[in-house]
């Protein structure tokens, strides 16, 4: 059952994924991830503590 069972499960999963992607409005995960990364960087830069100048010490 090992190789054939695992291969069969993989092929069924790929087939279901292709069907869902073609027939339903599935969001683009890569674009969604990049949007969240950009938003996180923007929030981090906005609320970052200001750096102290070492020249005055």
C-alpha atoms as an extended CHARMM CRD file, in Angstrom:
* protein
*
        57  EXT
         1         1  UNK       CA              0.0000000000        0.0000000000        0.0000000000  PROA      1               0.0000000000
         2         2  UNK       CA              2.9170000000        2.3710000000        0.7260000000  PROA      2               0.0000000000
         3         3  UNK       CA              4.0090000000        3.8450000000       -2.5920000000  PROA      3               0.0000000000
         4         4  UNK       CA              0.7560000000        3.2550000000       -4.4250000000  PROA      4               0.0000000000
         5         5  UNK       CA             -1.4110000000        4.5270000000       -1.5880000000  PROA      5               0.0000000000
         6         6  UNK       CA              0.6530000000        7.6670000000       -1.1210000000  PROA      6               0.0000000000
         7         7  UNK       CA              0.8030000000        8.3050000000       -4.8650000000  PROA      7               0.0000000000
         8         8  UNK       CA             -2.9390000000        7.8100000000       -5.2040000000  PROA      8               0.0000000000
         9         9  UNK       CA             -3.6520000000       10.2690000000       -2.3820000000  PROA      9               0.0000000000
        10        10  UNK       CA             -1.3220000000       12.7970000000       -4.0030000000  PROA      10              0.0000000000
        11        11  UNK       CA             -3.0060000000       12.4540000000       -7.4120000000  PROA      11              0.0000000000
        12        12  UNK       CA             -6.4910000000       12.7680000000       -5.8980000000  PROA      12              0.0000000000
        13        13  UNK       CA             -5.3730000000       15.8910000000       -4.0160000000  PROA      13              0.0000000000
        14        14  UNK       CA             -3.8830000000       17.4370000000       -7.1440000000  PROA      14              0.0000000000
        15        15  UNK       CA             -7.0390000000       16.6550000000       -9.1090000000  PROA      15              0.0000000000
        16        16  UNK       CA             -9.2700000000       18.2240000000       -6.4450000000  PROA      16              0.0000000000
        17        17  UNK       CA             -7.0200000000       21.2830000000       -6.2540000000  PROA      17              0.0000000000
        18        18  UNK       CA             -7.1130000000       21.8120000000      -10.0160000000  PROA      18              0.0000000000
        19        19  UNK       CA            -10.9110000000       21.4470000000      -10.0490000000  PROA      19              0.0000000000
        20        20  UNK       CA            -11.3750000000       23.9520000000       -7.2180000000  PROA      20              0.0000000000
        21        21  UNK       CA             -8.9370000000       26.4540000000       -8.7600000000  PROA      21              0.0000000000
        22        22  UNK       CA            -10.7380000000       26.3600000000      -12.1080000000  PROA      22              0.0000000000
        23        23  UNK       CA            -14.3240000000       26.4700000000      -10.8710000000  PROA      23              0.0000000000
        24        24  UNK       CA            -14.2210000000       28.6990000000       -7.7950000000  PROA      24              0.0000000000
        25        25  UNK       CA            -12.8690000000       32.1610000000       -7.0290000000  PROA      25              0.0000000000
        26        26  UNK       CA             -9.7480000000       31.1910000000       -5.0810000000  PROA      26              0.0000000000
        27        27  UNK       CA             -7.5580000000       34.1280000000       -3.9360000000  PROA      27              0.0000000000
        28        28  UNK       CA             -3.9650000000       34.3920000000       -5.1270000000  PROA      28              0.0000000000
        29        29  UNK       CA             -2.0750000000       33.3310000000       -1.9910000000  PROA      29              0.0000000000
        30        30  UNK       CA              1.2740000000       34.7770000000       -3.1160000000  PROA      30              0.0000000000
        31        31  UNK       CA             -0.2550000000       38.2130000000       -3.7680000000  PROA      31              0.0000000000
        32        32  UNK       CA             -2.1190000000       38.0830000000       -0.4460000000  PROA      32              0.0000000000
        33        33  UNK       CA              1.0920000000       37.1360000000        1.4100000000  PROA      33              0.0000000000
        34        34  UNK       CA              3.0490000000       39.9870000000       -0.2270000000  PROA      34              0.0000000000
        35        35  UNK       CA              0.3140000000       42.4430000000        0.7630000000  PROA      35              0.0000000000
        36        36  UNK       CA              0.5190000000       41.3670000000        4.4120000000  PROA      36              0.0000000000
        37        37  UNK       CA              4.3330000000       41.5660000000        4.4040000000  PROA      37              0.0000000000
        38        38  UNK       CA              4.1840000000       45.1180000000        2.9900000000  PROA      38              0.0000000000
        39        39  UNK       CA              1.5930000000       46.0930000000        5.6030000000  PROA      39              0.0000000000
        40        40  UNK       CA              3.6980000000       44.6390000000        8.4270000000  PROA      40              0.0000000000
        41        41  UNK       CA              6.8090000000       46.5160000000        7.2290000000  PROA      41              0.0000000000
        42        42  UNK       CA              4.8430000000       49.7530000000        7.0100000000  PROA      42              0.0000000000
        43        43  UNK       CA              3.4670000000       49.3590000000       10.5460000000  PROA      43              0.0000000000
        44        44  UNK       CA              6.9150000000       48.4330000000       11.8920000000  PROA      44              0.0000000000
        45        45  UNK       CA              8.5330000000       51.5100000000       10.3150000000  PROA      45              0.0000000000
        46        46  UNK       CA              5.7290000000       53.7900000000       11.4990000000  PROA      46              0.0000000000
        47        47  UNK       CA              5.8720000000       52.7760000000       15.1560000000  PROA      47              0.0000000000
        48        48  UNK       CA              9.6340000000       52.1690000000       15.4780000000  PROA      48              0.0000000000
        49        49  UNK       CA             11.4310000000       54.0020000000       18.2840000000  PROA      49              0.0000000000
        50        50  UNK       CA             13.7180000000       56.7500000000       16.9970000000  PROA      50              0.0000000000
        51        51  UNK       CA             17.4140000000       55.9090000000       17.0280000000  PROA      51              0.0000000000
        52        52  UNK       CA             19.6700000000       57.7490000000       19.4730000000  PROA      52              0.0000000000
        53        53  UNK       CA             22.5760000000       59.7130000000       18.0410000000  PROA      53              0.0000000000
        54        54  UNK       CA             25.9180000000       58.4320000000       19.3580000000  PROA      54              0.0000000000
        55        55  UNK       CA             27.6970000000       61.6480000000       18.3070000000  PROA      55              0.0000000000
        56        56  UNK       CA             26.4130000000       63.7200000000       21.2420000000  PROA      56              0.0000000000
        57        57  UNK       CA             27.7340000000       61.4060000000       23.9550000000  PROA      57              0.0000000000
